[in-house]
Amino acid sequence: MSNEERFIDIEIKLAHQEDLVESLNQMVYQQGRRIDQLEAMLNKLGEHMRNNAQSGAGPVNEPPPHY
């Protein structure tokens, strides 16, 4: 295998690695955004639960009125 062929092989491998790194970077970015969304939802849910507890809502396991 000549030096020219070796360089071409290395350039091809490098191009594939650059594509892979870009794909992984995009995936990490999307996952980070999703984590941010889930954290915001969790914070809202926690706030909702605290507000309901403070408002004096009845017990969660209260039997229905027909008992």
Distance bins in CASP14 RR format, pairs under 12 A and 6 or more apart:
PFRMAT RR
TARGET T0000
AUTHOR 0000-0000-0000
RMODE 2
METHOD distances of the structure
MODEL  1
1 7 0 0 0 0 0 1 0 0 0 0 0
1 8 0 0 0 0 1 0 0 0 0 0 0
1 9 0 0 0 0 1 0 0 0 0 0 0
1 10 0 0 0 0 0 1 0 0 0 0 0
2 8 0 0 0 0 1 0 0 0 0 0 0
2 9 0 0 0 0 0 1 0 0 0 0 0
3 9 0 0 0 0 0 1 0 0 0 0 0
3 10 0 0 0 0 0 1 0 0 0 0 0
4 10 0 0 0 0 0 1 0 0 0 0 0
4 11 0 0 0 0 0 1 0 0 0 0 0
5 11 0 0 0 0 0 1 0 0 0 0 0
5 12 0 0 0 0 0 1 0 0 0 0 0
6 12 0 0 0 0 0 1 0 0 0 0 0
6 13 0 0 0 0 0 1 0 0 0 0 0
7 13 0 0 0 0 0 1 0 0 0 0 0
7 14 0 0 0 0 0 1 0 0 0 0 0
8 14 0 0 0 0 0 1 0 0 0 0 0
8 15 0 0 0 0 0 1 0 0 0 0 0
9 15 0 0 0 0 0 1 0 0 0 0 0
9 16 0 0 0 0 0 1 0 0 0 0 0
10 16 0 0 0 0 0 1 0 0 0 0 0
10 17 0 0 0 0 0 1 0 0 0 0 0
11 17 0 0 0 0 0 1 0 0 0 0 0
11 18 0 0 0 0 0 1 0 0 0 0 0
12 18 0 0 0 0 0 1 0 0 0 0 0
12 19 0 0 0 0 0 1 0 0 0 0 0
13 19 0 0 0 0 0 1 0 0 0 0 0
13 20 0 0 0 0 0 1 0 0 0 0 0
14 20 0 0 0 0 0 1 0 0 0 0 0
14 21 0 0 0 0 0 1 0 0 0 0 0
15 21 0 0 0 0 0 1 0 0 0 0 0
15 22 0 0 0 0 0 1 0 0 0 0 0
16 22 0 0 0 0 0 1 0 0 0 0 0
16 23 0 0 0 0 0 1 0 0 0 0 0
17 23 0 0 0 0 0 1 0 0 0 0 0
17 24 0 0 0 0 0 1 0 0 0 0 0
18 24 0 0 0 0 0 1 0 0 0 0 0
18 25 0 0 0 0 0 1 0 0 0 0 0
19 25 0 0 0 0 0 1 0 0 0 0 0
19 26 0 0 0 0 0 1 0 0 0 0 0
20 26 0 0 0 0 0 1 0 0 0 0 0
20 27 0 0 0 0 0 1 0 0 0 0 0
21 27 0 0 0 0 0 1 0 0 0 0 0
21 28 0 0 0 0 0 1 0 0 0 0 0
22 28 0 0 0 0 0 1 0 0 0 0 0
22 29 0 0 0 0 0 1 0 0 0 0 0
23 29 0 0 0 0 0 1 0 0 0 0 0
23 30 0 0 0 0 0 1 0 0 0 0 0
24 30 0 0 0 0 0 1 0 0 0 0 0
24 31 0 0 0 0 0 1 0 0 0 0 0
25 31 0 0 0 0 0 1 0 0 0 0 0
25 32 0 0 0 0 0 1 0 0 0 0 0
26 32 0 0 0 0 0 1 0 0 0 0 0
26 33 0 0 0 0 0 1 0 0 0 0 0
27 33 0 0 0 0 0 1 0 0 0 0 0
27 34 0 0 0 0 0 1 0 0 0 0 0
28 34 0 0 0 0 0 1 0 0 0 0 0
28 35 0 0 0 0 0 1 0 0 0 0 0
29 35 0 0 0 0 0 1 0 0 0 0 0
29 36 0 0 0 0 0 1 0 0 0 0 0
30 36 0 0 0 0 0 1 0 0 0 0 0
30 37 0 0 0 0 0 1 0 0 0 0 0
31 37 0 0 0 0 0 1 0 0 0 0 0
31 38 0 0 0 0 0 1 0 0 0 0 0
32 38 0 0 0 0 1 0 0 0 0 0 0
32 39 0 0 0 0 1 0 0 0 0 0 0
33 39 0 0 0 0 0 1 0 0 0 0 0
33 40 0 0 0 0 0 1 0 0 0 0 0
34 40 0 0 0 0 0 1 0 0 0 0 0
34 41 0 0 0 0 0 1 0 0 0 0 0
35 41 0 0 0 0 0 1 0 0 0 0 0
35 42 0 0 0 0 0 1 0 0 0 0 0
36 42 0 0 0 0 0 1 0 0 0 0 0
36 43 0 0 0 0 0 1 0 0 0 0 0
37 43 0 0 0 0 0 1 0 0 0 0 0
37 44 0 0 0 0 0 1 0 0 0 0 0
38 44 0 0 0 0 0 1 0 0 0 0 0
38 45 0 0 0 0 0 1 0 0 0 0 0
39 45 0 0 0 0 0 1 0 0 0 0 0
39 46 0 0 0 0 0 1 0 0 0 0 0
40 46 0 0 0 0 0 1 0 0 0 0 0
40 47 0 0 0 0 0 1 0 0 0 0 0
41 47 0 0 0 0 0 1 0 0 0 0 0
41 48 0 0 0 0 0 1 0 0 0 0 0
42 48 0 0 0 0 0 1 0 0 0 0 0
42 49 0 0 0 0 0 1 0 0 0 0 0
43 49 0 0 0 0 0 1 0 0 0 0 0
43 50 0 0 0 0 0 1 0 0 0 0 0
44 50 0 0 0 0 0 1 0 0 0 0 0
44 51 0 0 0 0 0 1 0 0 0 0 0
45 51 0 0 0 0 0 1 0 0 0 0 0
45 52 0 0 0 0 0 1 0 0 0 0 0
46 52 0 0 0 0 1 0 0 0 0 0 0
46 53 0 0 0 0 1 0 0 0 0 0 0
46 54 0 0 0 0 0 1 0 0 0 0 0
47 53 0 0 0 0 0 1 0 0 0 0 0
47 54 0 0 0 0 0 1 0 0 0 0 0
48 54 0 0 0 0 0 1 0 0 0 0 0
48 55 0 0 0 0 0 1 0 0 0 0 0
48 57 0 0 0 0 0 1 0 0 0 0 0
49 55 0 0 0 0 0 1 0 0 0 0 0
49 57 0 0 0 0 0 1 0 0 0 0 0
49 60 0 0 0 0 0 1 0 0 0 0 0
50 56 0 0 0 0 0 1 0 0 0 0 0
50 57 0 0 0 0 0 1 0 0 0 0 0
51 57 0 0 0 0 1 0 0 0 0 0 0
52 58 0 0 0 0 1 0 0 0 0 0 0
52 59 0 0 0 0 0 1 0 0 0 0 0
52 60 0 0 0 0 1 0 0 0 0 0 0
53 59 0 0 0 0 0 1 0 0 0 0 0
53 60 0 0 0 0 0 1 0 0 0 0 0
END
